[in-house]
Amino acid sequence: MAYYVYILASRKDGATYVGVTNDLVRRVYEHRQKSVPSFTSRYNITKLVWFETYDDPVSAISREKELKKWKRDWKARLIEAENPRWLDLYDSICT
């Protein structure tokens, strides 16, 4: 089973959210639908701009905790290394 660490953004250089899941498509869909009142729904954080895949939950959770401690500009550089235009990657993971 795969585990994912992901970053959602409201827009380029906007609010971001770091999360972990074992079903990236479902979880991002939940964020996009604002199915639960939360930080992401309050600030319209719905664009999947970055993710990594892990083979085990311990590694994924450890990476999530590490990224949550990062400064905003560090996360921006991480995103821009793979997604310089901050495109929404959701459609690409649904196919």
C-alpha positions as CSV (number, residue, x, y, z in Angstrom):
1,M,0.0,0.0,0.0
2,A,1.2,3.5,-0.8
3,Y,1.1,6.5,1.5
4,Y,1.3,10.1,0.4
5,V,2.5,13.3,1.9
6,Y,0.9,16.2,0.1
7,I,0.8,20.0,0.1
8,L,-2.4,21.9,-0.9
9,A,-2.4,25.6,-1.6
10,S,-5.0,28.3,-2.0
11,R,-2.9,30.0,-4.7
12,K,0.7,30.7,-5.5
13,D,2.4,32.0,-2.3
14,G,-1.0,31.7,-0.5
15,A,-2.0,29.6,2.5
16,T,-0.7,26.0,2.4
17,Y,-1.7,22.8,4.2
18,V,0.5,19.7,4.6
19,G,-1.2,16.3,5.1
20,V,-0.7,12.6,4.9
21,T,-3.1,9.9,3.5
22,N,-3.2,6.4,2.0
23,D,-5.7,7.5,-0.6
24,L,-4.6,10.8,-2.3
25,V,-7.4,11.1,-4.8
26,R,-10.1,10.6,-2.1
27,R,-8.5,12.9,0.4
28,V,-7.9,15.8,-2.0
29,Y,-11.5,15.4,-3.2
30,E,-12.7,15.7,0.4
31,H,-10.7,18.9,0.8
32,R,-12.1,20.3,-2.5
33,Q,-15.6,19.5,-1.5
34,K,-15.1,21.2,1.9
35,S,-16.8,18.2,3.5
36,V,-15.5,19.0,6.9
37,P,-15.2,22.4,8.5
38,S,-11.5,22.9,8.8
39,F,-8.5,25.1,8.0
40,T,-8.6,24.1,4.4
41,S,-12.3,24.8,3.9
42,R,-12.0,28.1,5.8
43,Y,-9.1,29.4,3.6
44,N,-10.2,27.7,0.3
45,I,-7.1,25.6,0.2
46,T,-8.0,23.2,-2.6
47,K,-5.1,23.0,-5.1
48,L,-2.9,19.9,-4.9
49,V,0.5,21.4,-5.7
50,W,3.0,18.8,-4.5
51,F,3.1,15.2,-3.2
52,E,5.5,12.4,-2.4
53,T,4.9,8.6,-2.2
54,Y,6.0,6.3,0.6
55,D,5.9,2.6,1.1
56,D,5.1,2.7,4.8
57,P,3.0,4.9,7.1
58,V,5.8,5.6,9.6
59,S,8.0,7.2,6.9
60,A,5.1,9.2,5.5
61,I,4.0,10.5,8.9
62,S,7.6,11.4,9.8
63,R,7.9,13.4,6.6
64,E,4.6,15.2,7.2
65,K,5.7,16.2,10.7
66,E,9.0,17.5,9.3
67,L,7.3,19.6,6.6
68,K,4.8,21.0,9.0
69,K,7.7,22.6,10.9
70,W,9.2,24.2,7.7
71,K,9.0,27.9,7.0
72,R,6.7,29.1,4.2
73,D,9.6,29.9,1.9
74,W,11.1,26.5,2.3
75,K,7.8,24.8,1.3
76,A,7.5,27.2,-1.6
77,R,11.0,26.2,-2.9
78,L,10.0,22.5,-2.5
79,I,6.9,23.0,-4.5
80,E,8.6,25.1,-7.2
81,A,11.3,22.5,-7.7
82,E,8.7,20.2,-9.2
83,N,5.8,22.5,-10.0
84,P,7.2,26.0,-10.7
85,R,3.8,27.3,-11.9
86,W,1.9,25.9,-8.9
87,L,-0.5,24.0,-11.2
88,D,-3.2,22.0,-9.6
89,L,-2.1,18.3,-9.9
90,Y,-5.4,16.8,-9.0
91,D,-6.5,15.9,-12.5
92,S,-3.2,14.2,-13.2
93,I,-3.6,11.8,-10.3
94,C,-7.2,11.0,-11.2
95,T,-6.3,9.3,-14.5
